[in-house]
Amino acid sequence: VAIAFAVPASGLFALLSGLYGNLSNFPIYIRWMQWTSWFRYGFEALLVNQWSHVDDSKWSDKYRDIILSKYSFNADNFTFDIIGLSSIVVFFYVAGYVSLFLRIRFSR
């Protein structure tokens, strides 16, 4: 049953990550779902990390901000992305623990 839900959810989360399109172009009734996607937090953190430390004398933060704006991302959200990813991990650990606890509890 979990696999039946996981495949469509993963597809939706990947779509809402910003990799396939600008997040500001999505309809407003779908746009809120980007905040539940671990792909979005990871992809934004990856882009900010990738384009923030370029070893080139002609490179500046202005170019980084231009690249990030194509995806509707902001360089200041790096810490927020790490906290978002961490909170999703903690949520899944707690949900797994509670599920295992309830399964053991009701099997007796």
Long-range contacts (C-beta under 8 A, 24 or more apart in sequence): 12-37, 13-37, 13-38, 13-39, 13-40, 14-39, 16-40, 17-42, 17-43, 18-43, 18-44, 18-71, 18-72, 18-73, 19-43, 22-70, 22-71, 22-72, 23-71, 23-72, 24-72, 35-84, 38-84, 38-85, 38-88, 41-81, 41-82, 41-84, 41-85, 41-88, 42-81, 42-85, 43-71, 44-71, 44-73, 44-77, 44-78, 44-81, 45-78, 45-81, 45-82, 45-85, 47-71, 47-73, 48-73, 48-75, 48-77, 48-78, 48-81, 49-78, 52-78
